[in-house]
Amino acid sequence: MNWQRKNFSVLVIPDDGSRTLKFKLSYRMLLGIGSGLAFALCMIFIGLFFFWQALSWKNTAETLEQENERLYADVARVDELAQVVMRMQVGEQKLRSILAGHMGLSPIPDEAQYVEGYYEISTLLVQNKPRSGLEMHWIPAIWPVPPSLGWVARAFEVGDNCVNGLSPSGVLKKCHSGIDIAASAGTPVQATANGQVTFADFDPELGHMVVIDHGGIYTTRYGHNRALLVKEGDYVRQGQYIAQVGTSTQSREPHLHYEVIEGGRACNPHDFLPQN
């Protein structure tokens, strides 16, 4: 078009009467300047929008971080209270065990179920702590059958027939992936740490068996029981009664076969138990 080829003149006339300045601008030049100004304005608005979004995200992140800190503080307080309650309940169980034979008092407390919500929160805390920082109630650190009620009839043994430190069947001639604790039939068996029951049924090798997962770090197995007092999915606490000593499958005399497993490898239970 003809008007696109025209030039536009810009006159600058000073007030003091000095020389008048004259500029000629083509249509294309004006179009380029206008487009550049429009683009610059768009970039400014876009930058302001993302800056506002970044401030909003920062405020949200700070709020969430504060909420997270409060939640961890609340969980720590709940954990402290739960430890106090569990120590009281373990003491109650020990007292009941002492008095059971003399006063006919049931050795199994009524409050035998572990709180599911607390277990799930504590599991997350356990899995994010180093081994050395674990609370004792998450470590299998008590005897499944107290020394006053039983004795170790067979120790932990590792031989060439073991697979990764854990025998395929649990009991082999050259491999014994746990310890056998001889005790009278019906003697209560207690969980050696807090956790969740992942198996409570009959096993071809270990008879009536209970398996407990302790926060995804340790696993304990309790075999050759006469009766099981828990079921799969139950949450248990350290010291809670889970079974009764008995005989089954390959065992002849009543005893408990007890194993501690970490990362798929059988550990010597004696390394975790109090030596007294």
N, C-alpha and C positions, 0 to 999 in steps of 0.2 A: 504494500500500500504506500501511496505517496507520503502520507503524514509520518510514516515510520522512518523516512529518509530525512525528514526535517531536523534542524537543529534548534535547540532551545537556548536562548541567551539569558544569562543571569548578570544583572548590573548591580554593582556595589557602589553607591554614591555616598561618600563621606559628608558629614555635616559641616566640616570646616571648609568646604569648597575645593578641596584638593582633587587630584586626578581621579576620575571615575574608572572603576575596574570593570571589565567585561569578560564574562566566561561563556563559552559555548559548549553545550552538552547535547550529545546525540540521544535519540530515543533509546537506543540499546544501552547506553551508559546509564541513563536514568533507571531503566528497567533493572539493570544489574545492581545498582545501588539500592533500589527498593527491595529487590529480592534478598540482598545481603542483610538489610536491616530487619526484614521479616524473619529470616532464618535466625539471626542473632536473638531477636525477641523470643522466638520459640525455644531456643536453647536455654535462655535465661529462665523461662517459665518451667521447662522440664527440670532444670537443675534445682530450682526452688522446690518443686514437687518432691523430688527424690531426697532432698535435704530434709524436708518435713517428715517424709517417711522414715528416714534414718533416725531422726530424733525420736519418733514414735516407737520404732523397734528398740532403740536403746532404753527408753523408759520401760517398755514391756520386759526386756531382758533383766533390768535391775529389779523390777517387781518380782519376777519369777525367781531370781536368785535369792531375794530376801525370803520369799515363801519357802524355798528349798531349805534355807538355813533354819527357819522356824520348824519345818517338818523334821529335820534331822535332830534338832534339839528336843522336840517332843518324843521322837523315837528313842533317843538316849534316855529320857526320863522314864518312858515305858519299860525299856530294857532293865534299868536299875530296879524299878518296882517289881518286874517279873523275876529278877534274880533273887530278890528278898523273899518273894512268895515261894519260889521253887526251893530255896534253902529251907524254908519253914516246912514245905511239904515233904522234902527228902528227910528232914528230921522226924516228921510225923511217921513216915513209912518205916524208918529205922526203929522208932519206938514201938510201932505196931508189930514189927517183926519180932522184937524182944518179948513183947507181951502176948503175942498170938498163942504161944504154947501154954501160957499160964492162966490167961484170963478168957480165952476163947474169942479174943478180939480179931476181927477180920484184918488180914495184912494188906488188903487192897483198899485204898481210900476211895470215897465216892467221887471226888473230883479227879477222875483219872484221865480226862480228855484235855489235850493241849489246845490252846486257843489258836484257831487257824489263821486269823488275821495277823496275830503277833508273829507266828512262825514265818509267814510269807515275807513280812517286813524284815525280820531278823536274818532270813536267808540272804536277802540282797546285801545286808551289811556284812555278813560273814564272807560272801563270795568276793567282796571288794576289800577285804583285809588280808594282810600277810599272815602266814601261819603263826608267827610268833606273837601276833596281836589278837589271836582268837580268845574269846572268853572261855573259861574252863568248861562251861556246860555245853559247848559245841564240840568238845574233844572227848573221845571215848576214854575217860580217865578214871572210871570207877569199876570195880569188879562186877561182872554180871551176876555172880553168886558170891556173896561176902565170904571171905576166908573163914569166918566162924561157922559157916554152914557147908563148906566144901573145900576141896583141895585139888591141886593140879595133878591129874593122873598121867597126862601126856603133854609134853612141851611142843613148842613150835619147831618144825623141822623143814628144811629146804633141801631138795635133791635134784638129780638130773631129770626126773620125770615131771618136774614142775614146768608149767607154761607161764613165763613172765612172773614167776614167783607165786603163782596161784594154780593149784592143781585142778585139772578138769573136773574131778569128782568131789574134791574137798578132802578126801582121805586116800592116800596111796602109801605103799610100803616104804618108799623112799622120800615121801613128801607129806607133810602134815601142815596144812596152811593155816592152822589156828592152834588153840590149846583145848584140851579136854579137862573139864572141871567135874570131878566126881562129887555127887551129892545124893541125898535121899530122894526117892521119887516124890514128886509133888513140891519140892523146894521151889520157891518163887524165883524167877529170872527177871532181872531188871535191865532196862535200857541204860547203856553206858554213857549216852549223851542225848541232847535234844535232837529231834528229827522227825521224819515222816516215814511211816511203814510203807515200803514198796512191794513187799511180798509177805504173805502170811498164809501158807498152805503146805501141802505135802510135797516134799522133794524126794526123788528116787534114791538119792545118796544120803541125805541128811534128815530124812523123815519129816516130821512136823517142824517147819523152819520159819523164822521171822527174819526179814531183811529190813534194815533201817538206813535211810539216807540222811546224813547229817550235814545239811546245808550245801550239798554238792561237792564236798571236799572228802569227807570220810564216809565209808559204808561199813556197817557191822552186820554179821550173820550169826544167828543163834539156832543151832540144830539139835536134833534128837530130843525134842520136847514131848512131854506127855499130853499137854494141852496148850492151846494158844489163847491168850487173853486179849489180843488186839486183832484188827483186820486191816487189809490193805487200804491205804488212804488215811489211816488214823494218824494224828499228830501226837507225839509222845514227848515227855520230858525226861531229863536225866534222873534216874532212880525210880522211874515208874515201872511197875510190874507188867511184863508183856507175855510171859509164858510160865510153864511149870516144867521142871526137870523130869525127864522120863527116859525111855528106851524106844528105839525104832530102827528099822532096817538092819544095818550092819552092827549096831551097838548091842551089847549083851547086858552090861551093868548100867544102871541109871547114871547119866552124866550129861553135861552140856558141852557141845562143840561150839567154840566161840572164835570168830575171825574178825580182824580189822583190815580193811582194804582202803588203799589210797591210790587214786589214778590207775585202777585196774591191777595193782600189785599188792599181794598179801604182805602185811607187816606183822612183826612179832608183837602180839598183844601185850607182852610183858613190858615193852618199851613205853606203854601208855599207862600202865596200872601202878598204883601206889605200892611200894615195896615195904610192907610192914607185917 
